[in-house]
């Protein structure tokens, strides 16, 4: 059995994983120091890459041998075709994506070597997103896990309620995960409908979180203050960069998952997206426990940073040559 067959064999019998969101063209420049105003700064390297949280999640899952589908708006313009071609070349399903004739969203990314930081300037030019009408055209029986980014509340809420209605009378339910990285107060009602809620460290300052544990405790307390019938209690996962991740299970028990720091950081862009993809893989495809899945997500996010892009991450799954 070849290496590719080994990866795919673990996913045999599993339904498709769908990631709902956006894809964009990312122009990445690496500089020694961050550019100063009105001063020419020469990049030491540069490239373009297909970006977008959901798009990156799909790349990670595909590299791990998972049957995965991207569901987001595509553009019919020529410039966007490079993104579609790359998605298809990686075996990522896009056949259910609606299309428009607007310019592709893009982002300018500056990776600064001296500070090991990244700065992202995004431009979506009011690019449309999939809505409930697009979502209702899907055959939901094909999917075992659907991951969404909490980006546009009305659209996301409508889709997640559709999933809740679908799951209501079925034993073989679709697992729903939601990623929160901005406007938590506005997006909070989504918590009532997801199985796993993943939070970015970007939410720490606006919400007064002082640490990973403090974030989990505050989120747990807020969950306990909800009113309503049949409210779902999700597992909480909080990502905290180089400090690893914290999570709280359904019983409210907190655990800190230590980071696995790479020897050398080459490319940290998309580390969080790698965690999400690896986390879904460990839980859904490999049927591991929550602690193991969070640790695996940490490991894969760290390994992703050791090289450019995502194509090397599946190497961690291969047995050593003896």
C-alpha positions in Angstrom: 0.0 0.0 0.0 1.4 3.4 -1.0 1.6 6.4 1.3 -1.4 8.1 -0.3 -3.4 4.9 0.1 -2.5 4.7 3.8 -3.9 8.3 4.3 -7.0 7.6 2.3 -7.7 4.2 4.0 -8.3 6.0 7.3 -11.1 8.1 5.7 -12.9 5.1 4.0 -16.5 5.0 5.0 -16.5 8.6 6.3 -18.9 11.1 4.8 -17.6 14.4 3.2 -16.3 17.2 5.4 -17.5 20.6 4.2 -15.9 24.0 5.1 -18.1 27.0 4.5 -16.5 30.4 4.0 -14.3 32.2 1.4 -11.3 31.8 -0.7 -9.0 34.6 -1.8 -5.6 35.4 -3.5 -2.9 36.1 -1.0 0.2 38.0 -2.1 2.9 37.3 0.5 6.1 39.3 0.9 8.9 38.4 3.4 11.0 41.2 4.7 13.9 41.4 7.2 12.3 44.3 9.0 8.8 45.8 8.8 8.6 48.6 6.2 9.1 52.2 7.4 6.9 55.0 6.1 8.1 56.5 2.8 11.1 54.2 2.6 11.7 51.5 0.1 12.0 48.0 1.6 13.2 45.2 -0.6 11.6 41.8 0.1 13.8 38.8 0.6 11.1 36.6 -0.9 7.6 36.6 -2.2 4.9 34.4 -3.6 1.1 34.1 -4.1 -1.0 31.5 -2.5 -4.7 30.6 -2.3 -6.0 31.9 1.0 -9.1 32.2 3.1 -9.9 30.3 6.3 -12.3 27.8 4.9 -10.1 27.3 1.8 -7.1 26.7 3.9 -9.0 24.2 6.1 -9.9 22.3 3.0 -6.2 22.2 1.9 -5.1 20.8 5.2 -7.9 18.1 5.2 -7.2 17.2 1.6 -3.5 16.7 2.4 -4.5 14.4 5.2 -6.5 12.2 2.8 -10.0 13.5 3.7 -12.8 13.8 1.2 -13.5 17.5 1.6 -15.7 20.2 0.0 -15.3 23.9 -0.1 -18.6 25.8 -0.1 -18.2 29.5 -0.9 -18.8 32.1 -3.6 -16.6 31.8 -6.7 -16.0 34.3 -9.4 -16.3 33.7 -13.1 -13.5 36.2 -13.9 -10.2 34.9 -15.4 -8.1 36.0 -12.4 -10.2 33.8 -10.1 -9.7 30.7 -12.2 -6.3 30.1 -10.7 -8.0 29.6 -7.3 -10.6 27.2 -8.8 -7.9 25.3 -10.7 -5.8 24.9 -7.5 -8.8 23.7 -5.5 -9.7 21.1 -8.1 -6.1 20.0 -8.6 -6.0 19.1 -4.9 -9.2 17.1 -5.1 -11.3 19.6 -3.2 -14.9 19.5 -4.2 -16.3 22.8 -5.5 -19.2 21.7 -7.7 -21.9 23.1 -5.4 -20.3 26.6 -5.2 -22.4 29.5 -6.7 -20.6 32.0 -9.0 -20.7 35.7 -9.6 -18.9 38.1 -12.0 -17.2 40.3 -9.4 -13.4 40.6 -8.9 -11.7 38.1 -6.6 -11.0 39.1 -3.0 -7.3 39.4 -2.2 -5.0 40.1 0.7 -1.5 41.6 1.0 0.6 39.8 3.6 3.9 41.0 5.1 5.9 38.4 7.0 8.6 40.1 9.0 11.6 37.9 9.9 13.1 40.1 12.7 9.9 40.1 14.7 8.5 36.8 13.5 5.1 38.6 12.9 2.7 38.8 10.1 0.5 41.7 9.0 -2.5 41.1 6.7 -4.4 43.7 4.7 -7.5 42.2 3.2 -9.7 43.6 0.4 -12.9 41.8 -0.5 -14.6 44.7 -2.4 -18.0 43.7 -1.1 -17.6 40.3 -2.7 -20.8 38.3 -2.1 -21.0 35.2 0.2 -23.1 32.1 0.0 -26.5 32.4 1.7 -29.3 30.2 2.9 -30.8 29.9 -0.6 -27.5 28.4 -1.8 -27.2 26.2 1.2 -30.7 24.7 0.8 -29.6 23.3 -2.6 -27.1 21.0 -0.9 -27.9 17.3 -0.3 -27.0 17.3 3.4 -27.1 13.5 3.6 -23.6 13.5 2.0 -21.9 15.3 4.9 -20.6 14.1 8.2 -19.0 17.3 9.5 -19.7 20.9 8.5 -17.3 23.7 9.7 -18.3 27.4 9.5 -16.5 30.6 10.3 -18.7 33.1 12.2 -18.4 35.9 9.7 -21.9 37.2 8.6 -24.3 36.5 11.3 -27.6 36.3 9.5 -26.3 34.0 6.8 -24.5 31.8 9.2 -27.4 31.6 11.6 -29.8 30.7 8.9 -27.5 27.9 7.7 -26.8 26.5 11.2 -30.5 26.5 12.0 -31.1 24.5 8.8 -28.5 22.0 10.0 -30.2 21.8 13.4 -33.6 21.0 11.7 -31.9 18.4 9.6 -30.3 16.7 12.6 -33.4 16.9 14.8 -34.9 13.5 13.9 -31.8 11.6 12.7 -29.4 9.3 14.5 -26.6 9.9 12.0 -26.2 13.6 12.7 -23.9 16.1 11.0 -21.3 17.4 13.4 -21.2 21.2 13.4 -18.2 23.3 14.4 -18.0 27.1 14.3 -14.8 29.3 14.4 -15.1 32.7 16.2 -12.5 35.4 15.6 -14.3 38.7 15.7 -17.5 40.4 17.0 -18.2 37.7 19.6 -21.2 39.5 21.1 -22.9 39.7 17.7 -22.0 36.0 16.9 -22.8 34.6 20.3 -26.2 33.1 19.5 -24.5 30.7 17.1 -23.2 28.9 20.2 -26.7 27.4 20.8 -26.4 25.3 17.7 -22.8 24.0 17.4 -21.0 21.0 18.7 -17.5 22.5 18.8 -16.7 26.2 19.2 -13.2 27.4 18.3 -12.0 30.8 19.5 -9.1 32.9 18.3 -6.7 34.8 20.5 -7.7 37.9 18.6 -10.8 37.9 20.8 -8.8 38.2 24.0 -8.4 42.0 24.2 -11.9 43.1 23.3 -13.4 40.5 25.7 -11.0 41.0 28.6 -9.5 37.5 28.5 -6.2 37.5 30.5 -5.1 34.0 29.7 -6.2 30.8 28.0 -7.8 29.5 31.2 -9.4 32.8 31.9 -10.9 32.8 28.4 -12.4 29.3 28.9 -13.7 30.1 32.3 -15.4 33.3 31.1 -16.9 31.5 28.1 -18.1 28.7 30.4 -19.7 31.2 32.7 -21.4 33.0 29.8 -22.8 29.6 28.6 -24.3 29.0 32.0 -26.2 32.3 31.8 -28.2 31.4 28.7 -32.0 31.0 28.8 -34.0 28.7 26.6 -35.0 25.1 25.9 -32.8 22.5 24.3 -29.8 24.8 24.1 -26.7 22.8 22.9 -23.6 22.9 25.0 -20.6 22.9 22.7 -17.0 21.9 23.6 -14.9 25.0 23.8 -11.4 25.3 22.2 -9.4 28.5 22.6 -6.2 29.0 20.5 -3.5 31.1 22.1 -0.6 31.1 19.6 2.8 30.0 21.0 1.1 29.1 24.3 -0.8 26.3 22.8 -4.5 25.9 23.3 -7.0 25.4 26.1 -10.3 23.5 25.9 -13.3 22.7 28.1 -15.3 19.5 27.6 -19.0 19.1 27.9 -18.7 18.6 31.7 -17.0 21.9 32.1 -13.5 20.5 32.8 -10.7 22.7 31.7 -7.4 21.4 30.2 -4.4 23.2 28.8 -2.8 21.6 25.8 0.9 22.6 25.7 2.4 24.0 22.4 4.9 22.1 20.3 7.4 24.7 19.2 9.2 24.2 15.9 13.0 24.4 15.9 12.7 27.2 13.3 9.7 29.2 12.2 9.7 29.6 8.4 6.0 30.3 7.6 3.4 30.9 10.4 0.7 32.0 7.9 -2.3 29.7 8.2 -1.2 28.0 11.4 -4.6 28.5 13.0 -6.3 27.1 9.9 -4.0 24.1 10.1 -5.0 23.5 13.7 -8.7 23.5 12.7 -8.2 21.1 9.8 -6.0 18.7 11.9 -8.5 18.9 14.8 -11.4 17.9 12.6 -9.3 15.1 11.1 -8.3 13.7 14.5 -11.8 13.8 15.9 -13.9 12.8 12.9 -11.6 10.6 10.7 -9.4 9.0 13.4 -12.1 9.1 16.1 -9.7 10.3 18.8 -10.7 11.9 22.1 -10.9 15.7 22.5 -7.6 16.0 24.4 -5.8 13.9 21.7 -7.4 16.0 18.9 -6.4 19.3 20.4 -2.8 18.1 21.0 -2.7 16.8 17.4 -3.9 20.2 16.1 -1.1 21.9 18.1 1.4 19.5 16.7 0.3 20.0 13.1 0.1 23.8 13.5 3.7 23.8 14.8 4.9 21.5 12.0 3.2 23.7 9.4 5.3 26.6 10.6 8.5 24.7 9.8 8.1 25.1 6.0 6.2 27.2 3.5 2.7 26.3 2.6 0.8 23.2 3.6 2.0 20.4 1.3 4.5 19.0 3.9 2.0 18.5 6.7 0.9 15.0 5.8 4.5 13.8 6.2 3.9 13.7 9.9 1.5 10.8 9.4 3.9 8.6 7.6 5.8 5.8 9.4 9.6 6.3 9.7 11.9 4.5 7.3 13.7 1.9 9.4 
